[in-house]
Amino acid sequence: MALRKLVTIAVLVAVSIVLSIVESTISAFVFIIPGVKLGLANIVTLLVLYAYGPKEAAVVQFLRIVLVVLITPVAGGGLFSPASFMSFFGGLLAYLAMIGMKALGRFSLVSVSVAGSLFHMVGQIGAAIVVLSTAALVYYLPYMILLSVPTGIFTGLVGKKLVAVFETRASGAGED
């Protein structure tokens, strides 16, 4: 991996960590339902997926989840806590949905983002059902899905704009 690419991805991991922490704070005031977030950190995953590819996006997604769980005790409660398990599983399903839809080539970045948001919610609820040993949480899923569509659209629109800016900068067209 070229040094420039490695440094850029490291910076993007740091940005995604900051966005994840910020969105946790914002979401506490914006959403009534616990666990619902704007998906700000996912903007970085989308950017990396479209600018570099699925391997690099996986690295960013994985490192963000692990590092946020380790540095924010409220968010994770430890690396092997129920909250971290839910975060890992939601992130994994979101990642798989996004790379799958992008690979098909028939979907816009916004559609890929919405799929990531939907599958993140499904993954979190699925993991919560397993961890908490209660199927009653499935009734929570329709509300989570309902909220994941607008948040996925928002994330996708911002991600689309940033990918365009990033590609312009990377091609040298945006340099002074």
Secondary structure, DSSP 8 states (H G I E B T S, - for coil): --HHHHHHHHHHHHHHHHHHHHHHHHHHHH-SSTT----HHHHHHHHHHHHT-HHHHHHHHHHHHHHHHHH-HHHHSSTTSHHHHHHHHHHHHHHHHHHHHHHHS-S-HHHHHHHHHHHHHHHHHHHHHHHHT-GGGGGGHHHHHHHHHHHHHHHHHHHHHHHHHHHHHHTTTT--
